[in-house]
Amino acid sequence: MTLTAKVLWAMLLGIIVGLIINMSGWNVEGSFTHESIVGGLFYVMGKMFITALKMLVVPLVFFSLISGVFGIGDISKLGKVGVKSFILYLLTTALAIATAITLAAIVIPFFNTSHTHSETFAGKEAPPISDVLINIIPSNVIDAFASGNMLQIIFFSILLGISLLMVGTKAKGIVEGVEVMNEAMMNMVNIIMSVAPYAVFALLAKAVAELGLDLLSQLAVYVVVVISALMLHLFGTLMLVLKLFSKLSPKIFLQKIRDAQIFAFSTSSSNATIPVTLRSVTKRMGVDNSVASFTVPFGATINMDGTAIMQGVATVFIANVYGVELGIMGYLTVILMSVLASIGTAGVPGVGLIMLSMVFVQVGLPVEGIGLILGVDRLLDMTRTAVNITGDAVVTCVVAKSENELDIGIFEDEDAGDTLALEVDEASEQALAQVVNEMEAENGR
């Protein structure tokens, strides 16, 4: 059975088990199931897997980006890749929120929504764009790596890669070392991916056992509109962008991005999914690492299509609840704020609510209104993260195709990269052991 099939079966089984636990009432607080199964076994399995993925993110992005700069070998071409991906990411985000606002403005006013919840949410004012730009440059590289600040890591890695290129042949040893480390990190991804089906089962079983179906009925209109807008953007806008700008098959693309979508859905984190997204676009779709190593982590940081959709629908929904008329200028402000807020915002669970509070402050809506949608945000966060990483992969393929850095043969091969290469090459193993033995013997003398 292929990895994709295993993960899909695990996902289905996790949802079924979670529903059984939730609907049977076994998950009441203090029960054995709640403490030992859902909050114990499932929590530990899922948390260990997510932590393992996060462990890979910083070193993978660092080595992969430097290796990518070496692969491009031309600083002007690197600039072209950066500009293309940045414009496409902003374009897809703007299209996403425009789609969401249009759909929400048509559907939501037909339903009589009222303020029936009392949850509160601590808002956060939007930082000035000048601060966002200044913070791209790390004042302390070690701190940037320790805190996982992706934009700062990307900036430093590209700058270091360019500097090594300028050194020339004297940097050959470092270049070879970075290439080896990049390959080693991809092997680590394969190792962790081998336990993915069990982790996906645990993550979804826990989420469904805790959420159940009750929350959906409370905010059915909001949930349905958000999910509809997400699906319209994923299967409509993004696939149109892919076909229009790259001529690649949306059907093949959707088949090959499923693994990354499932992991994004399970983890609710674009950053944690970076290793899986990188593997999908390089091994499954044939994108050269020189492009993917830049566009994927860059997209996980600034591309928030799914989050922008949630913001658009939530803005219309809350405005309707409180009877606030936003008008054309209000909606245009929401679009602009959502696009700007997505730049430099971390791709971690729950960040959409922080971004939404910035938007609400700007258009004059009460931040307390976010409390209305807190209950269902966890489920929608999972769904919109899957849309976010799909947008990352679409832009990666479009940019790679435009730079002739995409292998069409691999892209069109349905089975390419669908198996995990975990076998150790015995010849390589013996050769390495011989080198180590010779070094030890030499040091002994």
N, C-alpha and C positions, 0 to 999 in steps of 0.2 A: 504494500500500500504506500502511495506517495505521501510526502509530508503534508501537502495540502489536504488530501483526503483524511489523514489522521486528525489534523487540526479541526476540520469541519465536523467530523464525527464527535470529537471531544467537545466542541462548541455546542452541538445539539444535545449531547448527553448532559452537559453542565446546565443548560437551560431547563431540561426536563427534571433533573434532580433538584435544582433550585426551586422550581414551581411546586414540586411535591412537598418539599420541606416547608415552604411558605404557606401553601394552601391547607396543609394538614395541621398547622398550628404547632409543629414540633420546635419551631425556632423562637419560642417565647423566652424572654430574658431569664437567665438562671437555669434553664434546662440543659441537659447533657448535650443535646444537639447544638444548642446555641453556643455553649462554652467550649466544647471539645471538637465538634465537627466544623460548624460554620466559622466560629471565631477562633478555632484552634487549627485543625488540619488544613482546611481550605485557605484560611488566612495566611498561614505559614508558607504553604506551597506557592501561592500566588505572589506573596511579598518577596520571597526568595528569588523568584523568577524575574520580577520587575527590577529588584535591586541588582541582579546579575546583568540585566540589560543596561541599566543606568551605569554600572561599573565600566562597561565597554565604551560608553558614548564619548567621553573626553579623549582617551587615548586613540580611539578609532578615528574620530574627526581630525585630531592632530596629525597622526601619521598619514591618514588617507588624503588630507588636504595638501600636505607637503609633497606627497607622492604624486598627487594630481597636478600640482604646479610643475614638477619635473616632467610629467608626461606631456603637458602642453608645450613646455619648453620655449614658449614665445610670450613675453609679457603683454604684448598688444592683444594677442588672442585671448589671454586670460581676462583682459579688460572687456573684450567683446562678450565673453561668456557671462561675466558679472552683470553687465548692462542689460543683456537680453533677458537673463533670468529675473533681474530686479523688475524690469518693465512688465514682464509676463505675470509675475506674482502680484504686483499691484493691480494689473488689469483683471485677473481672475477674482481677486478679493472685491474689487469694485463691482464687478458683474454679479458676484454672489450676493452682496447686500442689496443691490438694486433689485434682483430677482425676489429676495425675501420680502422687502418692503412692498413691492408691487403685489405679490401674492397675499400678504397679510392685510394690506389695505383693502383688498377686494373681499376677502373671506371674513375676517374678524368682526367688522362692524355689523354683520348680519346676526351675530350672537350677542345676547345680553350678558356680558361679563360683569361681575361685581366683586367688591373687595371682601373676600370671605376668609382671608388668612391674616395672621398677626405677626408672622416671623419678621425679624429685622435683619438688616445687612449693613455692615460697616463699609461705607463707600471710600473711595480714594480719588483725589483730584488728579486730573491728567497732567503729566509732566510736560513742560514746554518742549517743543521740538528741538530747541537748541541743546537741552540736556540729553535728549535721546542721541543726537549726533555726537556730542562730546563723549558720552559714555561708551561709544563704540571702541574707543582707544583705551586699553587697560593702563591704569597708573601702576598697577602691580600685577605682573604676569602670573606669579604663583597664586595670588588671590583669585584671579580670573579662572584659573584651572581648578582651584579648590572649590569655588562656588559654582562652577559649571556655567559661567556666563558665556553663552554660545557666540554672540556677536563679537565679543572681545577675543575669544579663542580663535574664531575664524580670521579676524583681522591679524592677530599675531602669527598664526600659522602661514597665511598667505605671504605676509611680509618676510617671514623667515625663509620660506620657499624661494621667493624672488631673490633674496639676498644670497642664498646658496647658489642659485643659478648664475648670479653675477660673479661669484668666486671662480667658477669654471672648473677645470679638470682637477684642481686641488681638492674639491669637495666630493670627488668620486666615491671615497670610502663611506662618507656620511650618506650619500645618495643610496648606495647599495644597502647600507644598514637600515635606512628608512623604508626601502622597498621590502626588505625581509620582515621588519616589524609590522608593516601594513598587511602582508600576507599572513603573518602570525595572528593578527587581530581578526582577520576574516575567518581563520580556522577556529578561533575562540567563539565567534558568532555561530559557526556550524555546530560546535559542541553544545552550546547553550540551547540552540534551536532543536537539538535532538530530544530535549525533555519538554519542548513547547506544548505538545498535546495535553500532557498532564497538568501543566500550569494553566492553560486556557480553560480546561474543565474546572479547575479549582476556582479561578477568578470569576467565571460566569456563574457557577453554582452558588458562590457566596453572594454575588451581586443580586441575582434573582431571588435568592432566599430572603434577603433583607428588603428588597424593593417591592417584590410581588407585583400585582396588577392594580392594586387599589389606587396608587398614586396617579396612574394614567387616567382614571375616570374623573379625578378631581379637577384636572386641568386639560381635559380631552381636546378642546379646541386649540389651545396653545401648542400642545404636543403634536397634534396631527398636522398643523400648519408648518411647524418647524421641520418635522420629518419629511413632509411633502416638498418643502423648499430645498432641503438637503438632497433628496433623491433627484429633484429636477436639475439641480446644479451638477450633481455627480454624473448622472446618465445623459444629461442634456448639454449644459454649457461646457463642462470639461471635455467631454468626448468630441464636441464640435470644435473646440480649440485644438485638440489633438489631431483630428482629421484635417482641419483647415490648414494648420501650420506645419504638419509633418507628413501627412498622407498615410500615417500608420493606421492599422486596423484597431478600432476601439474594442472589438470583440476579443481579440488576442490580448490586448492590454488589460482588460478587465479580468480575464482568466489568470493572468500572471501577477496581478497586484493583490489577489485575494489574501495571501498569507499576511502581507503587511497590513491590510485593512482589518483582519481579524485581531492581530496583535494591537493595533491602534484602538480598536473597540474594547479590547480586554483591559488595556492599561490606562486609557484616557490621557495618554501623554505622547505628543509628537516627538519629544526628545528621546524618550525611552524606546521609541520605535525606530529611531535612526538606523541602528544596525540592521534591522530586518528590511527597512526600505532600501538601504544601500545594497543589500544582498539581492533583493528583488529586481532592482533596475540594472544591476551589473551582471549577475549570473543568469537571471531569467530573461531579461529583455535585451541584453547585449550592449548596454551603454558603457562606454569606456570610463574607467575610474577617474581619468583626468577631468571629466565633466561632472560625473556623479558626486565625487568627493567634495565638490564645491556647492552644487545646486541643492543637494539633499539636506545637509545641515543648515544651509542658508534658508531654505524653504521652511524647515522645522522651526526656525526662529521668527521669520517675518511673514510667512504665508498662513493666514488664518481664515480660509474660505468658510469652513464650517462654523467657526466662532462668529464671523461677520454675519452669517445667516441668522444665527441665534439672536444677535444684537438687533438686527432689523426687525424680526418678528416680535421680540420682546418689547422693543420700543413702541411699536404699533399697539401691542396688547396692553401694556401698562398705560399708555396714553388714552386708550379706549376705556380702561377701568376707571381712571381718574377724571375722565371727561376733558382731557387736554387736547386742543386742536394744534397740531404741529405745523401744518401747511407745507407748501413746496420747499420753502427755505429750511424748515426744520428737518425735513427728510434729506435734503442735500447736505445739511450739516452732519446728520447721522452717518451718511455715506463717507464724507470726508474724514470725520473723527474715527470711524471704524478702521479705515485704511491706514491712517496715521498711527492709531493706537496699536495696530498689529505689528508695527516695526519695533523691534527691540523687546517685545513681550515674550516671556519664557513660555516654551511649549510644555507646560506641566498641567496636571489635573486642576480644574477649578479656576484657571486663569481667566476664562471667559467672563465670569461674574465681576472680576476686578475691572476688566476692560469695559464692561457694560456700565459700571458705576461712573466711569469717566464720561461715557456718552450721555448718560442721564444728566449729569451735572451741566454739561455743555448745552443741552437743549431745554433745561429747566424742568425736567421730570423729577418727582420725589424718589430719591435713592431707596427709600423704604419699600418702594414697589417691588424691588428685586426679591423681597421676602416672599412674594406671591409665587415665584417660580423656583424657589430653593428646593422644594420637595422633589421635583422631577428633573432637576438639572443634572444629577449624576448620570441618569440614563441617557439624556440628550448629549452630555459631555462625551460619552463613549461613542455615540453616533457621529457627532461633528468632528471628532478627532480622526475617525476613519476617512471622512471627506477631506480633512486637512492634508493628510499624507498622500491621498490620491492626487490632489492638486500638485503636491511636491513632485510626484512621479511623472505627471503629465508634462510639467514644465521641464523637468530633466530630460525626458524623451524628445521634446520639441527642440530644446537647445542643442542636445547631442546630435540630432538629425541635421540641424542647420549647419553644424560644424563638422559633419561627416565623421562623427565619433560614435556612431551606433551601428552595430553589426546586425544587418537585416536577417542574416541566416539564423542567428541565435534568437532574435525577436520572433521569427515565424516558426521556430521549432517548439512545439507544444511541450515537449519533455525537457527542454534545456533548463538546467539548474534546479529541477524539481526533486533531486535526491541530494542527500548530504554526504559529502566526501569525508568520512571520518577515519578511513583506513590509513594506517601509517605505512609509508613507502619503506620497505625493509632495506633496500639498497641505500637510500638516503640516511636511514637510521644507523646502519653499520658504518657508513662513510663518516658521519658526524662523530660516532663513538671512537672511530680510529683517530680522528683529528684531536679529540679531547685526550685520548690516551697518549698520543705523541706529545702534546703540550705538557701533560703531567710528568712524563718521562724526562722531558727537556728541563722542566723546573726542578725535578729531583736531582739532576746532574748539577 
